[in-house]
Amino acid sequence: MQSHGADHPISTTMHLVWPAEEYLAGYVAALERGWSPDNARPEAAIREQLAEIARDPAAFLRRMVDREGKGPPMIMPDGSTKPRLPGYRKWMWDGEFCGSIGLRWQPGTSKLPPHVAGHVGYAVVPWKRGLGYATRALELILADARAEGLEYVELATDPANLPSQRVITANGGVVVEHLVEPGQPRDEEHLWFRIDLAS
């Protein structure tokens, strides 16, 4: 998943929370304002998630944490599906909903399957950008990645998305490849960053 954030001093007021009923109204309000947790399929993801929450909010919250990869298949940008990896999402919170960040991995290795564009994907709501929340959220999720035993994480971002690139480099990321993201049109190139977690 492509990352999206902003380049500003690291926030100390924002923290990550596990998706829960007490935060769900803020999440729904952000979706209704046009924010999407999926910048590869933004409008479709908004419609799907609002419908899922309306149908069964408890099931939606459970699906946000899927350490065994038992959830529905991943929908690729071209409409095809792939098996879901183990992972989970956390929500950015500063007294209200600020955005979402997710971590996913392949069991037993730090490597990812070819169709997966990064261990981490994040999206800050537009009205909370410029506060350093993306930088802080990535810093916090890296601690989770270490706890999961990953030696490194990889993130893909658009070459034109300079704010997101600054978020990644602020957390120790370095460009390892300039490539076409799996599942994207062949002319849509991305920068591939790696953050070493061994130290």
Phi and psi in degrees as GROMACS dihedral restraints (atoms count N, CA, C in turn):
[ dihedral_restraints ]
;  ai    aj    ak    al  type     phi  dphi    fc
    3     4     5     6     1   -67.9    20    10
    4     5     6     7     1   142.5    20    10
    6     7     8     9     1   -92.1    20    10
    7     8     9    10     1   153.6    20    10
    9    10    11    12     1  -148.8    20    10
   10    11    12    13     1   122.0    20    10
   12    13    14    15     1  -157.8    20    10
   13    14    15    16     1  -156.3    20    10
   15    16    17    18     1  -142.3    20    10
   16    17    18    19     1   158.9    20    10
   18    19    20    21     1  -106.9    20    10
   19    20    21    22     1    98.2    20    10
   21    22    23    24     1  -152.3    20    10
   22    23    24    25     1   169.8    20    10
   24    25    26    27     1   -55.1    20    10
   25    26    27    28     1   148.0    20    10
   27    28    29    30     1   -64.2    20    10
   28    29    30    31     1   132.7    20    10
   30    31    32    33     1   -78.4    20    10
   31    32    33    34     1   143.5    20    10
   33    34    35    36     1  -112.5    20    10
   34    35    36    37     1    -6.7    20    10
   36    37    38    39     1   -91.1    20    10
   37    38    39    40     1   -25.3    20    10
   39    40    41    42     1   -85.7    20    10
   40    41    42    43     1   139.4    20    10
   42    43    44    45     1  -135.5    20    10
   43    44    45    46     1   167.7    20    10
   45    46    47    48     1   -97.1    20    10
   46    47    48    49     1   139.2    20    10
   48    49    50    51     1  -126.5    20    10
   49    50    51    52     1   152.3    20    10
   51    52    53    54     1   -72.7    20    10
   52    53    54    55     1   138.0    20    10
   54    55    56    57     1   -53.6    20    10
   55    56    57    58     1   128.0    20    10
   57    58    59    60     1  -151.5    20    10
   58    59    60    61     1   163.8    20    10
   60    61    62    63     1   -57.2    20    10
   61    62    63    64     1   -36.4    20    10
   63    64    65    66     1   -66.8    20    10
   64    65    66    67     1   -19.9    20    10
   66    67    68    69     1  -103.7    20    10
   67    68    69    70     1    -5.0    20    10
   69    70    71    72     1   -67.7    20    10
   70    71    72    73     1   -36.0    20    10
   72    73    74    75     1   -61.5    20    10
   73    74    75    76     1   -38.1    20    10
   75    76    77    78     1   -66.5    20    10
   76    77    78    79     1   -37.1    20    10
   78    79    80    81     1   -64.7    20    10
   79    80    81    82     1   -46.6    20    10
   81    82    83    84     1   -61.4    20    10
   82    83    84    85     1   -42.2    20    10
   84    85    86    87     1   -61.0    20    10
   85    86    87    88     1   -38.3    20    10
   87    88    89    90     1   -66.1    20    10
   88    89    90    91     1   -43.1    20    10
   90    91    92    93     1   -59.6    20    10
   91    92    93    94     1   -43.2    20    10
   93    94    95    96     1   -67.5    20    10
   94    95    96    97     1   -24.3    20    10
   96    97    98    99     1   -84.2    20    10
   97    98    99   100     1    -2.3    20    10
   99   100   101   102     1   104.8    20    10
  100   101   102   103     1     1.5    20    10
  102   103   104   105     1   -76.1    20    10
  103   104   105   106     1   143.9    20    10
  105   106   107   108     1  -128.7    20    10
  106   107   108   109     1   139.3    20    10
  108   109   110   111     1   -78.6    20    10
  109   110   111   112     1    -7.0    20    10
  111   112   113   114     1  -125.6    20    10
  112   113   114   115     1   102.9    20    10
  114   115   116   117     1   -84.6    20    10
  115   116   117   118     1     2.5    20    10
  117   118   119   120     1   -88.3    20    10
  118   119   120   121     1   -31.9    20    10
  120   121   122   123     1  -135.7    20    10
  121   122   123   124     1    61.4    20    10
  123   124   125   126     1   -60.0    20    10
  124   125   126   127     1   -53.2    20    10
  126   127   128   129     1   -69.6    20    10
  127   128   129   130     1   -40.9    20    10
  129   130   131   132     1   -63.6    20    10
  130   131   132   133     1   -40.4    20    10
  132   133   134   135     1   -64.4    20    10
  133   134   135   136     1   -39.6    20    10
  135   136   137   138     1   -60.7    20    10
  136   137   138   139     1   -49.9    20    10
  138   139   140   141     1   -60.5    20    10
  139   140   141   142     1   -45.6    20    10
  141   142   143   144     1   -64.1    20    10
  142   143   144   145     1   -43.4    20    10
  144   145   146   147     1   -71.1    20    10
  145   146   147   148     1   -39.9    20    10
  147   148   149   150     1   -61.4    20    10
  148   149   150   151     1   -40.2    20    10
  150   151   152   153     1   -66.5    20    10
  151   152   153   154     1   -41.8    20    10
  153   154   155   156     1   -65.4    20    10
  154   155   156   157     1   -42.2    20    10
  156   157   158   159     1   -64.7    20    10
  157   158   159   160     1   -42.2    20    10
  159   160   161   162     1   -63.1    20    10
  160   161   162   163     1   -35.5    20    10
  162   163   164   165     1   -76.0    20    10
  163   164   165   166     1   -44.8    20    10
  165   166   167   168     1  -158.9    20    10
  166   167   168   169     1    84.6    20    10
  168   169   170   171     1   -60.3    20    10
  169   170   171   172     1   -36.1    20    10
  171   172   173   174     1   -65.2    20    10
  172   173   174   175     1   -40.7    20    10
  174   175   176   177     1   -65.9    20    10
  175   176   177   178     1   -38.2    20    10
  177   178   179   180     1   -60.4    20    10
  178   179   180   181     1   -45.9    20    10
  180   181   182   183     1   -63.6    20    10
  181   182   183   184     1   -40.2    20    10
  183   184   185   186     1   -62.4    20    10
  184   185   186   187     1   -36.6    20    10
  186   187   188   189     1   -68.2    20    10
  187   188   189   190     1   -20.3    20    10
  189   190   191   192     1   -68.0    20    10
  190   191   192   193     1   -20.6    20    10
  192   193   194   195     1  -122.4    20    10
  193   194   195   196     1   107.0    20    10
  195   196   197   198     1  -135.8    20    10
  196   197   198   199     1    73.4    20    10
  198   199   200   201     1   -68.9    20    10
  199   200   201   202     1   -14.7    20    10
  201   202   203   204     1  -106.9    20    10
  202   203   204   205     1     1.2    20    10
  204   205   206   207     1    65.7    20    10
  205   206   207   208     1    36.0    20    10
  207   208   209   210     1   -93.4    20    10
  208   209   210   211     1    -0.9    20    10
  210   211   212   213     1   -71.6    20    10
  211   212   213   214     1  -179.7    20    10
  213   214   215   216     1   -63.2    20    10
  214   215   216   217     1   157.8    20    10
  216   217   218   219     1   -58.2    20    10
  217   218   219   220     1   153.8    20    10
  219   220   221   222     1   -74.4    20    10
  220   221   222   223     1   133.3    20    10
  222   223   224   225     1   -93.3    20    10
  223   224   225   226     1   118.8    20    10
  225   226   227   228     1   -81.8    20    10
  226   227   228   229     1   161.2    20    10
  228   229   230   231     1   -56.2    20    10
  229   230   231   232     1   -27.3    20    10
  231   232   233   234     1   -87.8    20    10
  232   233   234   235     1     4.8    20    10
  234   235   236   237     1    93.7    20    10
  235   236   237   238     1   -11.8    20    10
  237   238   239   240     1   -73.8    20    10
  238   239   240   241     1   169.3    20    10
  240   241   242   243     1  -123.6    20    10
  241   242   243   244     1   151.7    20    10
  243   244   245   246     1  -135.8    20    10
  244   245   246   247     1   155.9    20    10
  246   247   248   249     1   -59.6    20    10
  247   248   249   250     1   143.3    20    10
  249   250   251   252     1   -80.3    20    10
  250   251   252   253     1   139.2    20    10
  252   253   254   255     1   -86.3    20    10
  253   254   255   256     1   157.1    20    10
  255   256   257   258     1   -58.5    20    10
  256   257   258   259     1   146.6    20    10
  258   259   260   261     1   168.8    20    10
  259   260   261   262     1  -174.0    20    10
  261   262   263   264     1  -162.4    20    10
  262   263   264   265     1   163.5    20    10
  264   265   266   267     1  -116.5    20    10
  265   266   267   268     1   145.9    20    10
  267   268   269   270     1  -122.6    20    10
  268   269   270   271     1   156.7    20    10
  270   271   272   273     1  -108.7    20    10
  271   272   273   274     1   139.2    20    10
  273   274   275   276     1   -79.0    20    10
  274   275   276   277     1   133.9    20    10
  276   277   278   279     1  -143.4    20    10
  277   278   279   280     1   129.2    20    10
  279   280   281   282     1  -129.8    20    10
  280   281   282   283     1    27.3    20    10
  282   283   284   285     1   111.8    20    10
  283   284   285   286     1   -18.2    20    10
  285   286   287   288     1  -150.1    20    10
  286   287   288   289     1   167.0    20    10
  288   289   290   291     1   -67.3    20    10
  289   290   291   292     1   133.3    20    10
  291   292   293   294     1  -119.9    20    10
  292   293   294   295     1   -21.1    20    10
  294   295   296   297     1   159.8    20    10
  295   296   297   298     1  -173.0    20    10
  297   298   299   300     1  -138.9    20    10
  298   299   300   301     1   145.8    20    10
  300   301   302   303     1  -140.1    20    10
  301   302   303   304     1   138.9    20    10
  303   304   305   306     1  -126.2    20    10
  304   305   306   307     1   151.9    20    10
  306   307   308   309     1  -126.3    20    10
  307   308   309   310     1   134.0    20    10
  309   310   311   312     1  -139.8    20    10
  310   311   312   313     1   156.5    20    10
  312   313   314   315     1  -154.9    20    10
  313   314   315   316     1   165.4    20    10
  315   316   317   318     1  -105.4    20    10
  316   317   318   319     1   124.7    20    10
  318   319   320   321     1   -55.1    20    10
  319   320   321   322     1   135.0    20    10
  321   322   323   324     1    82.6    20    10
  322   323   324   325     1     0.5    20    10
  324   325   326   327     1  -155.5    20    10
  325   326   327   328     1   157.0    20    10
  327   328   329   330     1   -86.0    20    10
  328   329   330   331     1   -12.0    20    10
  330   331   332   333     1   -74.1    20    10
  331   332   333   334     1   155.7    20    10
  333   334   335   336     1  -114.0    20    10
  334   335   336   337     1   153.2    20    10
  336   337   338   339     1   -63.7    20    10
  337   338   339   340     1   156.4    20    10
  339   340   341   342     1   -57.8    20    10
  340   341   342   343     1   -29.7    20    10
  342   343   344   345     1   -83.6    20    10
  343   344   345   346     1    -3.7    20    10
  345   346   347   348     1  -101.2    20    10
  346   347   348   349     1   119.2    20    10
  348   349   350   351     1   -94.7    20    10
  349   350   351   352     1    65.9    20    10
  351   352   353   354     1   112.2    20    10
  352   353   354   355     1   150.1    20    10
  354   355   356   357     1   -75.1    20    10
  355   356   357   358     1   -28.9    20    10
  357   358   359   360     1  -126.2    20    10
  358   359   360   361     1   136.7    20    10
  360   361   362   363     1  -136.6    20    10
  361   362   363   364     1   141.5    20    10
  363   364   365   366     1  -146.1    20    10
  364   365   366   367     1   157.1    20    10
  366   367   368   369     1  -152.4    20    10
  367   368   369   370     1   123.4    20    10
  369   370   371   372     1   -97.4    20    10
  370   371   372   373     1   141.0    20    10
  372   373   374   375     1   -63.6    20    10
  373   374   375   376     1   143.5    20    10
  375   376   377   378     1   -55.8    20    10
  376   377   378   379     1   -35.0    20    10
  378   379   380   381     1   -79.8    20    10
  379   380   381   382     1     1.0    20    10
  381   382   383   384     1  -118.1    20    10
  382   383   384   385     1     5.1    20    10
  384   385   386   387     1   -73.8    20    10
  385   386   387   388     1   154.7    20    10
  387   388   389   390     1    89.1    20    10
  388   389   390   391     1     9.2    20    10
  390   391   392   393     1  -112.4    20    10
  391   392   393   394     1     2.9    20    10
  393   394   395   396     1    82.2    20    10
  394   395   396   397     1    11.9    20    10
  396   397   398   399     1   -68.6    20    10
  397   398   399   400     1   -37.9    20    10
  399   400   401   402     1   -64.8    20    10
  400   401   402   403     1   -42.2    20    10
  402   403   404   405     1   -61.7    20    10
  403   404   405   406     1   -45.4    20    10
  405   406   407   408     1   -66.1    20    10
  406   407   408   409     1   -42.6    20    10
  408   409   410   411     1   -62.0    20    10
  409   410   411   412     1   -41.8    20    10
  411   412   413   414     1   -65.5    20    10
  412   413   414   415     1   -41.0    20    10
  414   415   416   417     1   -57.2    20    10
  415   416   417   418     1   -44.0    20    10
  417   418   419   420     1   -69.1    20    10
  418   419   420   421     1   -39.5    20    10
  420   421   422   423     1   -72.5    20    10
  421   422   423   424     1   -24.5    20    10
  423   424   425   426     1   -64.5    20    10
  424   425   426   427     1   -34.8    20    10
  426   427   428   429     1   -64.1    20    10
  427   428   429   430     1   -38.2    20    10
  429   430   431   432     1   -63.9    20    10
  430   431   432   433     1   -41.7    20    10
  432   433   434   435     1   -61.7    20    10
  433   434   435   436     1   -40.4    20    10
  435   436   437   438     1   -60.9    20    10
  436   437   438   439     1   -43.7    20    10
  438   439   440   441     1   -64.1    20    10
  439   440   441   442     1   -27.3    20    10
  441   442   443   444     1   -80.7    20    10
  442   443   444   445     1    -4.1    20    10
  444   445   446   447     1    91.3    20    10
  445   446   447   448     1     9.9    20    10
  447   448   449   450     1   -74.3    20    10
  448   449   450   451     1   139.4    20    10
  450   451   452   453     1   -85.0    20    10
  451   452   453   454     1   -23.8    20    10
  453   454   455   456     1  -159.2    20    10
  454   455   456   457     1   163.4    20    10
  456   457   458   459     1  -125.8    20    10
  457   458   459   460     1   152.1    20    10
  459   460   461   462     1  -120.8    20    10
  460   461   462   463     1   145.6    20    10
  462   463   464   465     1  -137.1    20    10
  463   464   465   466     1   142.8    20    10
  465   466   467   468     1  -112.3    20    10
  466   467   468   469     1   140.0    20    10
  468   469   470   471     1  -145.5    20    10
  469   470   471   472     1   156.4    20    10
  471   472   473   474     1   -65.9    20    10
  472   473   474   475     1   136.6    20    10
  474   475   476   477     1   -57.3    20    10
  475   476   477   478     1   -24.4    20    10
  477   478   479   480     1   -87.3    20    10
  478   479   480   481     1    -9.1    20    10
  480   481   482   483     1   -87.7    20    10
  481   482   483   484     1    75.0    20    10
  483   484   485   486     1   -64.3    20    10
  484   485   486   487     1   -39.9    20    10
  486   487   488   489     1   -57.7    20    10
  487   488   489   490     1   -43.2    20    10
  489   490   491   492     1   -66.5    20    10
  490   491   492   493     1   -37.7    20    10
  492   493   494   495     1   -62.3    20    10
  493   494   495   496     1   -37.1    20    10
  495   496   497   498     1   -69.4    20    10
  496   497   498   499     1   -34.3    20    10
  498   499   500   501     1   -59.8    20    10
  499   500   501   502     1   -45.4    20    10
  501   502   503   504     1   -68.7    20    10
  502   503   504   505     1   -45.7    20    10
  504   505   506   507     1   -67.2    20    10
  505   506   507   508     1   -30.1    20    10
  507   508   509   510     1   -63.6    20    10
  508   509   510   511     1   -22.6    20    10
  510   511   512   513     1  -102.4    20    10
  511   512   513   514     1    18.6    20    10
  513   514   515   516     1    92.2    20    10
  514   515   516   517     1    10.3    20    10
  516   517   518   519     1   -75.5    20    10
  517   518   519   520     1   144.0    20    10
  519   520   521   522     1  -130.3    20    10
  520   521   522   523     1   146.9    20    10
  522   523   524   525     1   -73.3    20    10
  523   524   525   526     1   126.9    20    10
  525   526   527   528     1  -111.7    20    10
  526   527   528   529     1   -17.0    20    10
  528   529   530   531     1  -164.8    20    10
  529   530   531   532     1   149.1    20    10
  531   532   533   534     1  -115.9    20    10
  532   533   534   535     1   109.4    20    10
  534   535   536   537     1  -144.5    20    10
  535   536   537   538     1   168.9    20    10
  537   538   539   540     1   -83.3    20    10
  538   539   540   541     1   128.9    20    10
  540   541   542   543     1   -69.7    20    10
  541   542   543   544     1   132.9    20    10
  543   544   545   546     1   -55.1    20    10
  544   545   546   547     1   136.1    20    10
  546   547   548   549     1    84.6    20    10
  547   548   549   550     1    -2.2    20    10
  549   550   551   552     1   -99.9    20    10
  550   551   552   553     1   160.5    20    10
  552   553   554   555     1   -54.6    20    10
  553   554   555   556     1   147.9    20    10
  555   556   557   558     1   -62.3    20    10
  556   557   558   559     1   -19.5    20    10
  558   559   560   561     1   -95.1    20    10
  559   560   561   562     1     6.0    20    10
  561   562   563   564     1  -100.2    20    10
  562   563   564   565     1    98.5    20    10
  564   565   566   567     1   -91.3    20    10
  565   566   567   568     1   153.6    20    10
  567   568   569   570     1  -137.5    20    10
  568   569   570   571     1   153.5    20    10
  570   571   572   573     1   -90.4    20    10
  571   572   573   574     1   137.3    20    10
  573   574   575   576     1  -109.9    20    10
  574   575   576   577     1   116.9    20    10
  576   577   578   579     1  -104.5    20    10
  577   578   579   580     1   151.3    20    10
  579   580   581   582     1  -128.7    20    10
  580   581   582   583     1   138.3    20    10
  582   583   584   585     1  -118.1    20    10
  583   584   585   586     1   118.0    20    10
  585   586   587   588     1   -78.1    20    10
  586   587   588   589     1   128.8    20    10
  588   589   590   591     1  -106.8    20    10
  589   590   591   592     1     3.3    20    10
  591   592   593   594     1   -68.6    20    10
  592   593   594   595     1   -30.6    20    10
